[in-house]
Amino acid sequence: MTDEITLAHGSGGEAYRELVEEIFLPAFKNEYIAPLTDSAVLPGGPRLAFTTDGYVVQPLFFPGGDIGRLAVSGTVNDLSVSGALPRYIAVSMVLEAGLCAQTLRRAVTSMAGAAREAGVLIVTGDTKVVPCGACDGMHISTSGIGVFPDGAYVPPQRVEIGDAVITSGPVASHGMAVMAARGGMGFDPPIESDARPMADAVRRVLDAGIRVHAMRDPTRGGVAATLCEWAGRERNILLYEEALPVKPGAAAACRILGIDPLYVANEGVILFSLAHKDAGAALEALRELPACREAAVVGEVGAGEGIVLARTRLNTLRRVLPPRGEQLPRIC
């Protein structure tokens, strides 16, 4: 770990992992935080999932979404991939003095709409106003609680040899939408973010009786970060690059800017790792939802020592490394 905190420590790659493992885990060490999953699964009465996150994005509004929709969707998705039913969200806002009230009203209205879409309630919150220049317009922090019904299956969040890796839909749209809007790139039609709550997609798979081994919403660090984390030190993962869905606009932007879609953040995509025999049933369940019509099997898990490889369109293999440093402009 370096002596100073850098932007790379917020990017979801190796530097971020070092920050967590060398500073936060030793200080907060307990059995619930140790797995480093998106939500902590807690005992006592009904089994609960609990998560927290912060949202800092510029511009505040972008094609397909905004900071408010982003905050609710991200919280709901973190709870969903733990296997819980999202229920309640707390919201804390830091507002910069001089922020237009209409801008705040738009963001709050968007949050309310996303909450209704996901079937969750925003039940408490707090607001602080800081001097002009002390924050970038608006920062939002959320905490969320989800519940596990009696007898509910709780995914172990560990991939198994022989698993199929499934994406619920096209990747890279969110990150490229925000970067294009921030840079005024003027793509026509505009690239739209995929920011959306994905609780329905997760429930359809679990309610089909499928024993999912691991689920994750690949936000910071993108698909690459999730697959490298899943591989750990005991599994290899082969990614089928040709099968990975990317919308044409996002793919074109990635080519123009020289960016690998695997490393671009998503806010409306779920990755599943499950037994290969269950892949067909999972795809059938997912494709009933409009947002998941392009769900696809994009990889497989094998024995190994923690290597992720991508089979390219030329039928060659390339190594997929964990994100290191600040590879992309911050988008969440």
N, C-alpha and C positions, 0 to 999 in steps of 0.2 A: 504494500500500500504506500502511496506517495505521501509526502509530508503535508501537502495542501489538497483541499477539495477542489476538483476541477469539474468542468461541464461533463466530462466523460463519466464521472461518478453518478450521473443522473440518466445515463443512456441505456440501461438495461443489459449491459454486456459484462465483461470480466471485471472492469473497474467497479461497476456497481456491486457485483457479487463480493468483491474484496471489501468494499465499504460495509456491507451487511455482515459479513462473516468476521471481520476484524474489529468492528466498533460496536454495532448494534447487538449482535448475538451474545457476545461476552457480557454486555451490560444487562440485557433483558432476558437472559437464558431461562427457559422453562420448557416443559414438554409440549406446550401448545404452539409456541413460536418456532420450535426447532425444525419442523418439516419444511418451512419456508414455502408453504402453499399460498394461494391467493386469498384464502380465508382461514382463520383459525377455527377448528371445530371444538366446541366447548361442552363440558358435562354440566349436570345439575338441572333437574327438571327436564323439560323438552330439550333435546340436543340442538345446539345452536351453531350457526356459522357467523363469524364476525369479521368485518374487513374495514379498512380505512385507506384513503387515497387523497392525493392532491392534484389539482388541475391548473396548469399554467400554459396558456396557448395564445399565440398571436398569428393572425387576427382573431378577435373574439368570435367573429361570425365568418363562416366560410361555406362554400357550396356543400350542401348535404348535412350541415350541422352547425354547432356553436358550442361555446364553453359550457352552457347549461345542459344541453343534451348530452354532451360528452361526459359530464360529471355523473349524471344519473345512470347512463348506459354503462359506464365503466364500473360503477359500484354494483349494479345489478348483475353484470357479467361475472365479476369476481365471486359473488355469492353463488351464482348458478353453477360455475364449473367445480365448486366444492360438492355439488349434489344437493344443495339446500334450495328451499323455496324462498326467494327474496320477499321480505315483508316490510321492513322499516328502514328509513334513511334519515340521518342527521346531517345538516348542512351548515358549514361555517364559511362566511364570505369576508374577504379582505378587499375593501374598495378604496380606490385612489380618489382623493379629493379632486373635484372637478369633473368626475365621471358624469356623463349625461344620464339623467334619470330614465330617459326612454331606453337607453342601452341596457340599463339594469332591468327594466321592466321586460324587455324582449328576452333577456337571458332567463329570468325567473319564469316567464310564460312557457318558454321552451322546456325548462326543467319540469314544470307541472305536466306538460304534455307527455314527456318521456316517462314520467312516473305513472301516469294513467295507462300508457301503452304497456308498461311492464307489470301493472297490478300491484305497485308498492305505494306506501304512504310516506311523505316527508313529514316527520313528526316533531322535530325540534331543530334548533339552529342558533346561530349567533352571527353578528355582523360587527366588523371593526372598520373604521375609516382611518386611513393613514395619509400623511401629507403628500402633496403632488410630487411625483418622482420616486416615492418609496415602494410602489408596486406598479405592475404593468397594466393599469386599468382595473383589472379584477382578477383575483385569485379565489378559487373555490376548493375547500376541503370537505370531504364527505366521510361518514362512517355508515355502515350498513349491517343489518341483522337479518339472517335467514334462519328458517326452521327446518328440521328434519322430521317428517311424520313418523309415528311409531313403526318400527320395522323397516324404515327406508334404507336403501342400499347407499353406502358411503364409498365412493371410489377411492382406492388406495393411493392414487396419484403416483403409480409406478408402472412404467411400461414393461411388457413381458415379451419374451422371445416368441416370434410368430405373429405378433400383433400387426394389424393394418393401421396406418395413420390416415385419418380422414380430415379434410377441411370442410367446414360448413358452406364455404362460398369463396368468391374471388378475394385475393389478398392485395395489399399495397395501396388500396384506394384512399384510405384516410390520410396516411402520411403524405402522399403525393398531392391530395386536394389541399391540404394546409400549406404545403410548401409552394404550390402554384399560386394560391391566393396571397400568401405573404410576399412573394416575389413579383406579383403582378404579371405573371407569365402569359395570361390571355389565351389559354387553350380554348378551342371552340369545337364542340361544346365543352363547358367547364368540367374538370374532373370533380366528381362528387364524393365526399366522405361516406364511409359505410357506418358511421356512428349510429348504433341502435342497440336497445336491450335484446339479449339473446336467450332469455329464460325459456321461451317457448321451444326453441330448438333443442336445448338441453333436455327439457322435460319430455319431448317427443321421443328422444332416444332412450332415456331411462324408463319411461312408461311402456316402451315396447319390450321391456324385460331384458334389455341388453346390459351385461355387466361391463361397463366401461372401466378400463384400467387407469386411464389418466385423461384429464381434460384441462385445457388452458386457453385463455384468450390472449393471443400473441400481440401484445401492445408494444411497449418499448423493446427494441431489439428484434421485433418481428418474428417470423417463423423460424429464422435461424437460431435466435436466442432460445426459443422454446425447445426445439429439437436437440440442441446441444445440452441443455439442462436435463432433458429427459434421458439422453444417452448416458450421462453421468460417467462412470468409469467401468460399467459392466455390460453395456449394450452398444451395439452399432445400429445406426439408422440409415437406410437407403431412401433417398428422396427421388421421386420420379418428376424431374423438372418439366417434362412435356405435359404431365397431367395436372400441374399446378395451375389453377385458374387465375388469370389476371385480366381485368377489364382492359379493352383496347386503349382507352385514354391513359390509364395509369401505366400500362406497358410502354406506350410511346414516350411518356414523360420520363420514365426510368431510362429508356435507351438514350434519349436526348441528353439527359443529365449524367449518364454513366453510373446509375445507381442500381444495385441488385435488389429486385423486389423482395427477396428473402429477408432483407434487413429493415424493411419499411414497416412502420407501426400500423396496426389495424385496431378498429374499435367496434366492429360488428362481425367478427369471425371467431369461431370456436374450432380448436384442434382436438380431435379425439384419438385415443389409442385404445384399440379393442381387438379381441380375438378375430382373426381373419374370417372365421366362419360366420361372424355376426356383421360383417361389413355390408352385405347386401341389404339386410334388414335395417341397418342404421341409415344407409343412403335413402331407402324407401321412406323412412320416417321423416328425414330431413327435407326431402324434396317436395313434401306436401306444403311446405312454407314458401311463399314467394321469394324471401331473402335467401333461401337455401336451394334454389333450383339447380345451381351449378355445383352442389356438393360433390366431392370426388375423393376417391382413394388416391393419396399422393405419396405414399411411402410404406415401408415395412421395417419391422424391428428384428434384429438378429443378435446372436451372441457376439461379443467383442469386448473392446477396451475403451469405449467411449468416443468412437469416431462417427461423424455424420458425413455421408457422401451424397452428392447429387449426380444422378445419371442425366447427362445433358441431351439436348436434341440431336447431337451428333453421335450418341451412344458411347460417349466417353464419360469418365468419372472425374469429378472435381471435389476437393475437400471443402466442406462448409465449416468455417471456424466460428467460435463465439465472437460476438461484436466486441471490439476492443477500441477504446477511445471514443471520441465524438465524431462518428461517421456521418451523421445526418443532422441538419438543423433541428432543434427541439420542437416537437409538435404536440406535446401533451404535458 
